[in-house]
């Protein structure tokens, strides 16, 4: 059976899963090549110790890099940093102290990511590793602790989409403009929780730094993976990494291996099955700006220049756009110019090595001469920490990857995203503008969706896992039911909430009558992207407290899905069933009924991967030994403890 690149790389890192070629929807256990944690290493340490684990399964898998709150000199933060460093030293784990750089940049520039590898991090921008032909994808802290203890974590293989790049970027357009354009053109969850394979003749024209930018910010677009093919651009970059590592006496791969990756690169099979295809002609891409306060809205630079949107702060920082190519592009705009009065321009290199190279080339000094305010290599204001945050009423233009309201400071401020060149030009002008005139156009949408249905499959049921679930249908027709709707923020941080109390406030912010109308054993069926929003685990555990045995949805937020199975709670995706329910209860949906309870039951047969409702069968991806084991153990921490011999 032909496989996508994600299916093939997952197959090569498979620890447990189906005894056949992997396909979309399969639950598997993966043994990743590397796992990176940053400041949240301390939280993972707590999870690790809470399981009862004493020893790291494979210290070579781990990388710890302090990068988030590095400007914070408070004793509490410094104590946390010291404890992380001591833990890494005790267990022989590679450790990078504050000031070394952003963890994702360290992963690529220090040779931890190689083509065809499967690399994870407890941070959402792990997608960036896909630029080197690897699978890069985020995991949550519990998963990271599981990898530390056992070398493995569970994963469900996402659907794959092709993004075919044609043509070549015109002068003035950048990799950042490519991903801003994709976020703005395809902003209705077309790629949500998917794996995106970039392909086509246009790929060869993109530099490695441009590919890093696109893969990194694919996170904001919605995919779990943003993969690029391996070519001569990849080879050139890896040879540079090899030389830098040799200079410090470190060997992680050889030139022979680089040549092997280029001559026999990881690639999808001909005839592999995709959920959709997007075609983007790079020659039609022009400079665009995201925002304010969302990546789903974009405006051409030519359009926004006319409005002369005044700014007070500009940022050239973060893991998406602070590499040498980015700094050089900004320096060329700033050379001989000064930052406008009333504007503060903050600067931080993606890593210490990047800053040293920029200094060697004279780039760094050019930026400082223009009036840039340097910050240490790290995250900082990108995540609302340290110096330079947006104050109430201010407007910022940033080369970062996120402009969510309040992320970079006050919720009463506004933030736009753009390329380094546009950020630099705006800092000089005092309003949003570019370094040169560009056409006012945007590429046309070119999106083709392909039909796909899950194939029913017989599976062996492990002792302790239900062969069937039967329950009354509780239909929540809305898409994007978020975690605050499921379990409100007023209860999230209360330690006195018993399971009985949690059951009484289930879905309170979605439908105040939900708890009183539903009963133990009911099966929730909902729309697309169920469980979006914050990562609060109570949005899972409150349903367990209510006696809900499972949720069926058209699709889930990946974080919610991970939290669900990490707590031993069943979730399955069956979009065809949701479509059928919407057809049956269209009048109720039109009347905006929040919760529809028709009174009949739905039957879920896990032995065959079929759901039976009103005379029709609907298939879902088979739940094999990996998800069954999680449910039987009532969560990943119990399962890991059991496998370590720490629990009965």
Buried (B, 14 or more C-beta within 10 A) or exposed (E): EEBBBBBBBBBBBBBBBBEEEBBBBBBBBBBBBBBBBBBBBBBBBEBBEEBBBEEBBEEEBBBBBBBBBBBBEEEEBEEBBEEBBEBBEEBEBBBBBBBBBBBBBBBBBBBBBBBBBBBBBBBBBBBBBBBBBBBBBBBBBBBBBBBBBBBBBBBBBBBBBBBBBBBBBBEBBBBBBBBBBBBBBBBEBBBBBBBBBBBBEBBEBBBBBBBBBBBBBBBBBBBBBBBBBBBEBBBEBBEEBBEBBEEEEEEEBEEEBBEBBBEEBBBBBEEBBBBBBBBBBBBBBBBBBBBBBBBBBBBBBBEBBEEEBBBBBBBBBBBBBBBBBBBBBBBBBBBEBEBBEEBBBBBBBBBBBBBEBBEEBEBBEBBBBBBBBEBBBBBBBBBBBBEBBBEEEBBBBBBBBBBBBEBBBBEEBBBBBBBBBBBBBBBBBBBBBBBEEBBBEBBEEBBEEEEBEBEBBEBEBEEEBBEEBBBBBBBBBBBBBBBBBBBBEEBBEEEEBEEEEBBBBBBBBBBEEBBEEBBEBBBBBBBBBBBBBBBBBBBBBBBBBBBBBBBBBBBBBBBBBBBBBBBBBBBBBBBBBBEBBBEBBEEBBEEEBBBBBBEEBBBBBBBBBBBBBEEEBBBBBBBBBBBBBBBBBBBBBBBBBBBBEBBE
